[in-house]
Structure formats: C-alpha cells, structure tokens
Amino acid sequence: MLRTRTTPPATPHTGPPGPDASRRRRLRTALIASAASVCLIAASAPAPSPLGIGDRLFPHLGNPGYDVTAYDLAFTYSGSNTEPLPAVTVIDARTTDWLEQINLDYSHGTVRSVEVDGEPAEFRSAGEDLVVTPDESLPPGIPVRITVRHDSNPVSTKDQQSGWVPTKDGLAMANQADAGHRVFPGNDHPSDKAMFTIRVTAPDGYTAVANGLPVGQTRRAAGTTWTYRTEHPMATELAQVSIGRSSVVRRNGPDGLPVRDVVPTKDRKVLEPWLAKTPDQIAWMQEKVGDYPFETYGLLIAEARTGFELETQTLSLFERELFTRSEYPKWYVESIMVHELAHQWFGDSVSPRTWSDLWLNEGHATWYEALHAEEKADRPMEARMKAAYRSSDTWRRAGGPPAAPKAAEPGEKLSIFRPNVYDGSALVLYALREEIGRPAFERLERAWVSTHHDGVADTADFERLATGIAGRDLSGFFKEWLYAEKTPPMPGHPDWRSSAPAGKSAKRAR
C-alpha cells in the first residue's frame, strides 16, 4: 500500500534538451493531414489495453511502435526499504509506426504525471502497461521524449515481485526476467537495448553505485546525488542500482580496465581475497573469447537472500553468503564468479532476441564456468557433461528442449531458469565441439561475440554462424539438439546413455 512521503522529489532530468516541441508538432500536423485520406488517425483514442511484442514466454513484455535509445532514471532513497522511492524516468525513443497511444511496461508504483515532448499527456493503466495518450498522434521516424514522474516501490506483494532487492543496509536490483518494469517504466524486453544514465539521491552515510562509470556527485540538503552512465547499450533486465552503507573497492584489470567492487563496509577485509581474483578471471575469459566488452566490471556483494547470483551489466550481483559459508569449495565459488563474468559477453553484450533464446545466455555461461573448473581446479569437463547427458532427457521433459523451453509455471516467472537451459544447454555446446572440432568451435565463440557485440541475436543467428564456420550443413544437428524431446546420441561418445525421465527436476539459480 502506497503512503504519503515527506522525502524531497527525485532529481529532475538534466540531460541534453529534447527536440523542439513546436517544430515537431508542425511536422506531425502536416503528416496527419497528408494521411487523412487513408484514415490513419482515429476520431478518438481507443480504450487502453496491454500490448506486447509477442514473446512466446512473456507475451506482454515489450511494446511495438518505437525503439528506445536512452533512459535517464532518477531515484530518491529515504533510508527506508518500506517506502516507495520518488522517481523520474525520462525515455528518449524513435517511433517506428504511427502511434496514437504509447504503451510502456510499468506497474507496482503510482504515476504522478506524464509528459510527451514537454507537453502534459493523459495516462492510464492497463494490466502491467502504462498507456500514454499524447495530445497529437505520432508519425513514424521521429524522436520522442517521454517523462514520467512516479514512485518506485521496493516492497514486493503476493501478486507482484518488485525488481528491488532489500539488503541489510539498503537496496539493490534484480530485474531478470520481467521485473524491470516494476522499478521504472520502459520497454522491458531485452531486444530493445538503450543507453542509461542513472541518478540516485541517498542520505549521508550511504553510497550509491549503478551500471557504467561515475560522471558526477552532488551534495544537497537531502543527501548526495550520485550519477552513472553506461558507454554501451543495455537491456532493462540488466539495470543495477546499489544503495547501502558500502565501500567501493577499486583496482585495475587487464589493459587498465577499471574494476570496482561494491561490498558492505564491515566485510571489506574478509571479502578482499575473493575480489582480488577478478582481474585474472577477466584475463582468462579474454583468452577464450576476446576483449572484455564493456567500460568497467565488478562485483556487487549484497547482504541479501535472493537464491541466485545475477549478471547485471558491468556490476554482477552476488549474495554475501556465497563467499562466507565454509561448505562451498573454493573452486566452486570461483566457477560461479566466472559464470556471471561470462554473461557480460553472453547475454549482456550479445542479448537474446527472445526469451526462448535464453539457452544462448545460460548455456555459454555454464560452459565457461565448467571450463574454468576444468583448467584451474582439475574438474574434468567430460565428467560433468557425461553426468548432464544422463539427466538430459529428464530435464527436457520437465523444462522442454533447450531452444524451446516451456513457459513459466503459474505464479513463478523465474521457473524458466531450469536445468535444461544451464547444464542441458552447455551439453549442446559440448556436442557441437565434438561435432565440428575444437578449433572451429573456438573460432565460433570468438566470432559470435564480435559479430553481435552490443546487439541482439537469436538461435537462428547462432546456427548460421556455426554452419558458416564449420563449412557444412548443421541444420540436422541443431534441430535434434535444440528442439527434440529426446537427447540425441553424443558425437564421439556412442556409449553415453540418458536415464529414463524422472519426476520434476530441481531449479537452480541464475
């Protein structure tokens, strides 16, 4: 339940001025007049309804008709994890179609006002969409700026999980897969990536860190405003904001890459041995697939219970207890660190076109997790893949084939993160390496992340690239390994057997 707050309003947008509104209104008027004969403009705006881009697993995520180019997010944190954060979200986009209404993904917070190009606009909720009606319809091919003043509620309810994660001393974010729009309005689908500027105002004693690099810090009566900006486009599900009584630990990575970790100040010394491993892990990944794709990297270690770690872009989220519980072997912790690091290439820089392409994210991250354990801790990849093969039919029955996963279970959106997209998908990569040989497979991995750097790609793109590098038709291989109900024979290992499917398989973290 929302309640009245006495905290100051969020920091207003201070980015570059938007396009001239009167000029654009004249342009729209001319375009509307020329299109009147084909009835492009309705007499009145239609009733609002939730839209989507038709993603098979999340049909109402994303919205047609525009492409977001940049977000400017501003949050004000009061020091309480139970009070909504006053917020301002500014969205710069380009229309791709005629728009009488603009659907944004947004729920779980009160909207105070909306402007389109500086002019007040009507807005209504429809499902988990915020439907905005500008004073005039928007033609295709023009820039548009949407400013939403709203609250961002960190408290989850039975019906809606907030993207904010409460920590012992503040907040962090975990928006994957569909919770970004419960933090800020936008086009909440990984196929629409954009640049981000993030501003956080927090009371004295708190430190705020977000994706990208710091670009400013301003002290006010309400506290300090911290500003960060990305240098590469990012999906909404990968946004990260840490607010806490934290220390930022800095060091250099390969080639002078800025590495910054965010940790509870009281735990800085005990966590330092783990943090010091990151530069070598980055260097190891670069040897495998090429240059690190972003402007910075680091670990956000939160005193929180999430049940997972998460590859938020340039600042991966980890539970503190992963590093402090004695029962976790050293090699295991390091392999999980590498898993989230590998995602910076696979899933963050190269984002999935649809959520059915999730296997490309998790399969690759699991692959490099296992490869690191093999090379650094003598944990043979072959033994892990043979064990995965034994379970593969069970995983496929429970979760679907790797590239055609089953939809989430009712009320459990995170249930798409099943073993079939982790070790089950790494098994596909192992089979591919056996099929085309190690040299071709390694060329494929490098080509994949370089070809689609800062972009989006899907399973068909991966198949085409693999076929080109192998120099032969691999359509039969991919059809069986990615879409069949039963696991095909493993190339080079005809003796491997998959056990008969058992009951519902366990889920794992992201």
Solvent accessible surface area in square Angstrom, and as a share of the most:
residue,aa,sasa,rsa
1,M,226,1.01
2,L,63,0.31
3,R,139,0.51
4,T,130,0.76
5,R,34,0.12
6,T,138,0.80
7,T,34,0.20
8,P,59,0.37
9,P,116,0.73
10,A,7,0.05
11,T,13,0.08
12,P,78,0.49
13,H,49,0.22
14,T,89,0.52
15,G,24,0.23
16,P,102,0.64
17,P,125,0.79
18,G,33,0.32
19,P,45,0.28
20,D,79,0.41
21,A,25,0.19
22,S,46,0.30
23,R,118,0.43
24,R,2,0.01
25,R,68,0.25
26,R,157,0.57
27,L,70,0.35
28,R,6,0.02
29,T,76,0.44
30,A,62,0.48
31,L,60,0.30
32,I,39,0.20
33,A,71,0.55
34,S,86,0.56
35,A,10,0.08
36,A,61,0.47
37,S,101,0.65
38,V,101,0.58
39,C,110,0.66
40,L,71,0.35
41,I,55,0.28
42,A,53,0.41
43,A,117,0.91
44,S,86,0.55
45,A,45,0.35
46,P,72,0.45
47,A,84,0.65
48,P,33,0.21
49,S,57,0.37
50,P,52,0.33
51,L,75,0.37
52,G,21,0.20
53,I,77,0.39
54,G,59,0.56
55,D,6,0.03
56,R,131,0.48
57,L,13,0.06
58,F,10,0.04
59,P,73,0.46
60,H,111,0.50
61,L,11,0.06
62,G,0,0.00
63,N,3,0.02
64,P,66,0.41
65,G,11,0.10
66,Y,12,0.05
67,D,63,0.33
68,V,1,0.01
69,T,68,0.40
70,A,31,0.24
71,Y,3,0.01
72,D,9,0.05
73,L,0,0.00
74,A,1,0.01
75,F,1,0.00
76,T,5,0.03
77,Y,6,0.02
78,S,39,0.25
79,G,32,0.31
80,S,32,0.21
81,N,39,0.20
82,T,92,0.53
83,E,36,0.16
84,P,6,0.04
85,L,2,0.01
86,P,16,0.10
87,A,4,0.03
88,V,11,0.06
89,T,1,0.00
90,V,3,0.02
91,I,0,0.00
92,D,35,0.18
93,A,4,0.03
94,R,112,0.41
95,T,2,0.01
96,T,86,0.50
97,D,80,0.41
98,W,57,0.20
99,L,19,0.09
100,E,46,0.21
101,Q,24,0.11
102,I,2,0.01
103,N,9,0.05
104,L,0,0.00
105,D,2,0.01
106,Y,8,0.03
107,S,15,0.10
108,H,26,0.12
109,G,22,0.21
110,T,50,0.29
111,V,26,0.15
112,R,139,0.51
113,S,40,0.26
114,V,3,0.02
115,E,49,0.22
116,V,6,0.04
117,D,15,0.08
118,G,53,0.51
119,E,62,0.28
120,P,104,0.65
121,A,14,0.11
122,E,121,0.54
123,F,68,0.28
124,R,111,0.41
125,S,91,0.59
126,A,11,0.08
127,G,65,0.63
128,E,59,0.27
129,D,2,0.01
130,L,3,0.01
131,V,3,0.02
132,V,0,0.00
133,T,23,0.13
134,P,8,0.05
135,D,89,0.46
136,E,52,0.23
137,S,13,0.08
138,L,0,0.00
139,P,1,0.01
140,P,60,0.37
141,G,43,0.42
142,I,9,0.05
143,P,46,0.29
144,V,4,0.02
145,R,31,0.11
146,I,1,0.00
147,T,16,0.09
148,V,0,0.00
149,R,91,0.33
150,H,2,0.01
151,D,1,0.01
152,S,0,0.00
153,N,13,0.07
154,P,5,0.03
155,V,61,0.35
156,S,44,0.28
157,T,71,0.41
158,K,206,0.87
159,D,130,0.68
160,Q,36,0.16
161,Q,116,0.52
162,S,4,0.03
163,G,0,0.00
164,W,3,0.01
165,V,18,0.10
166,P,80,0.50
167,T,18,0.10
168,K,153,0.65
169,D,43,0.22
170,G,1,0.01
171,L,2,0.01
172,A,1,0.01
173,M,0,0.00
174,A,9,0.07
175,N,0,0.00
176,Q,4,0.02
177,A,1,0.01
178,D,7,0.04
179,A,7,0.05
180,G,1,0.01
181,H,5,0.02
182,R,14,0.05
183,V,0,0.00
184,F,2,0.01
185,P,0,0.00
186,G,1,0.01
187,N,6,0.03
188,D,4,0.02
189,H,2,0.01
190,P,2,0.01
191,S,37,0.24
192,D,12,0.06
193,K,25,0.10
194,A,3,0.02
195,M,72,0.32
196,F,2,0.01
197,T,13,0.08
198,I,1,0.01
199,R,17,0.06
200,V,1,0.00
201,T,7,0.04
202,A,1,0.01
203,P,35,0.22
204,D,90,0.46
205,G,55,0.53
206,Y,26,0.10
207,T,24,0.14
208,A,0,0.00
209,V,3,0.02
210,A,0,0.00
211,N,0,0.00
212,G,0,0.00
213,L,47,0.24
214,P,73,0.46
215,V,76,0.44
216,G,37,0.35
217,Q,112,0.50
218,T,66,0.39
219,R,167,0.61
220,R,118,0.43
221,A,119,0.92
222,A,41,0.31
223,G,3,0.02
224,T,7,0.04
225,T,6,0.03
226,W,39,0.14
227,T,13,0.07
228,Y,13,0.05
229,R,99,0.36
230,T,4,0.02
231,E,101,0.45
232,H,37,0.17
233,P,32,0.20
234,M,0,0.00
235,A,0,0.00
236,T,1,0.01
237,E,3,0.01
238,L,1,0.01
239,A,0,0.00
240,Q,0,0.00
241,V,0,0.00
242,S,5,0.03
243,I,2,0.01
244,G,2,0.02
245,R,123,0.45
246,S,20,0.13
247,S,16,0.11
248,V,31,0.18
249,V,10,0.05
250,R,163,0.59
251,R,55,0.20
252,N,112,0.58
253,G,10,0.10
254,P,28,0.18
255,D,142,0.74
256,G,47,0.45
257,L,24,0.12
258,P,61,0.39
259,V,1,0.01
260,R,14,0.05
261,D,0,0.00
262,V,1,0.00
263,V,1,0.01
264,P,11,0.07
265,T,75,0.44
266,K,134,0.57
267,D,8,0.04
268,R,110,0.40
269,K,186,0.79
270,V,90,0.52
271,L,1,0.00
272,E,60,0.27
273,P,85,0.53
274,W,42,0.15
275,L,0,0.00
276,A,48,0.37
277,K,51,0.21
278,T,1,0.00
279,P,24,0.15
280,D,110,0.57
281,Q,8,0.03
282,I,0,0.00
283,A,37,0.29
284,W,12,0.04
285,M,0,0.00
286,Q,34,0.15
287,E,124,0.56
288,K,51,0.22
289,V,3,0.02
290,G,16,0.16
291,D,115,0.60
292,Y,18,0.07
293,P,10,0.06
294,F,11,0.05
295,E,16,0.07
296,T,0,0.00
297,Y,2,0.01
298,G,0,0.00
299,L,2,0.01
300,L,5,0.03
301,I,3,0.01
302,A,6,0.05
303,E,40,0.18
304,A,15,0.12
305,R,203,0.74
306,T,32,0.19
307,G,56,0.54
308,F,22,0.09
309,E,17,0.08
310,L,0,0.00
311,E,1,0.00
312,T,0,0.00
313,Q,2,0.01
314,T,0,0.00
315,L,0,0.00
316,S,0,0.00
317,L,3,0.02
318,F,1,0.00
319,E,15,0.07
320,R,64,0.23
321,E,35,0.16
322,L,9,0.05
323,F,15,0.06
324,T,53,0.31
325,R,100,0.37
326,S,114,0.73
327,E,101,0.45
328,Y,63,0.24
329,P,65,0.41
330,K,125,0.53
331,W,73,0.26
332,Y,79,0.30
333,V,2,0.01
334,E,22,0.10
335,S,1,0.01
336,I,15,0.07
337,M,3,0.01
338,V,0,0.00
339,H,1,0.00
340,E,2,0.01
341,L,1,0.01
342,A,0,0.00
343,H,0,0.00
344,Q,0,0.00
345,W,4,0.01
346,F,2,0.01
347,G,2,0.02
348,D,1,0.00
349,S,2,0.01
350,V,7,0.04
351,S,2,0.01
352,P,2,0.01
353,R,92,0.33
354,T,48,0.28
355,W,0,0.00
356,S,15,0.10
357,D,8,0.04
358,L,1,0.00
359,W,0,0.00
360,L,8,0.04
361,N,4,0.02
362,E,0,0.00
363,G,0,0.00
364,H,0,0.00
365,A,0,0.00
366,T,0,0.00
367,W,3,0.01
368,Y,6,0.02
369,E,8,0.03
370,A,2,0.01
371,L,15,0.07
372,H,9,0.04
373,A,4,0.03
374,E,56,0.25
375,E,85,0.38
376,K,125,0.53
377,A,34,0.27
378,D,121,0.63
379,R,114,0.42
380,P,74,0.46
381,M,2,0.01
382,E,86,0.38
383,A,61,0.47
384,R,63,0.23
385,M,0,0.00
386,K,80,0.34
387,A,40,0.31
388,A,3,0.02
389,Y,10,0.04
390,R,113,0.41
391,S,38,0.25
392,S,3,0.02
393,D,15,0.08
394,T,16,0.09
395,W,41,0.14
396,R,9,0.03
397,R,131,0.48
398,A,28,0.22
399,G,0,0.00
400,G,3,0.02
401,P,17,0.11
402,P,1,0.01
403,A,8,0.07
404,A,35,0.27
405,P,0,0.00
406,K,98,0.42
407,A,56,0.44
408,A,25,0.19
409,E,47,0.21
410,P,133,0.84
411,G,83,0.80
412,E,77,0.34
413,K,89,0.38
414,L,76,0.38
415,S,2,0.01
416,I,0,0.00
417,F,3,0.01
418,R,15,0.05
419,P,16,0.10
420,N,2,0.01
421,V,0,0.00
422,Y,1,0.00
423,D,23,0.12
424,G,4,0.04
425,S,0,0.00
426,A,0,0.00
427,L,1,0.00
428,V,1,0.00
429,L,0,0.00
430,Y,6,0.02
431,A,0,0.00
432,L,0,0.00
433,R,22,0.08
434,E,63,0.28
435,E,55,0.24
436,I,26,0.13
437,G,27,0.26
438,R,127,0.46
439,P,90,0.57
440,A,10,0.08
441,F,4,0.02
442,E,86,0.38
443,R,131,0.48
444,L,0,0.00
445,E,3,0.01
446,R,105,0.38
447,A,26,0.20
448,W,4,0.02
449,V,12,0.07
450,S,78,0.50
451,T,84,0.49
452,H,36,0.16
453,H,81,0.36
454,D,39,0.20
455,G,22,0.22
456,V,33,0.19
457,A,1,0.01
458,D,29,0.15
459,T,7,0.04
460,A,44,0.34
461,D,20,0.10
462,F,0,0.00
463,E,40,0.18
464,R,151,0.55
465,L,39,0.19
466,A,0,0.00
467,T,44,0.25
468,G,59,0.57
469,I,43,0.22
470,A,26,0.20
471,G,66,0.63
472,R,108,0.39
473,D,108,0.56
474,L,2,0.01
475,S,63,0.41
476,G,45,0.44
477,F,23,0.10
478,F,1,0.00
479,K,145,0.62
480,E,90,0.40
481,W,4,0.01
482,L,0,0.00
483,Y,99,0.38
484,A,31,0.24
485,E,147,0.66
486,K,127,0.54
487,T,15,0.09
488,P,11,0.07
489,P,107,0.67
490,M,5,0.02
491,P,30,0.19
492,G,68,0.65
493,H,29,0.13
494,P,109,0.68
495,D,93,0.48
496,W,11,0.04
497,R,167,0.61
498,S,31,0.20
499,S,60,0.39
500,A,86,0.67
501,P,43,0.27
502,A,63,0.49
503,G,49,0.47
504,K,164,0.70
505,S,25,0.16
506,A,81,0.63
507,K,97,0.41
508,R,75,0.27
509,A,35,0.27
510,R,9,0.03
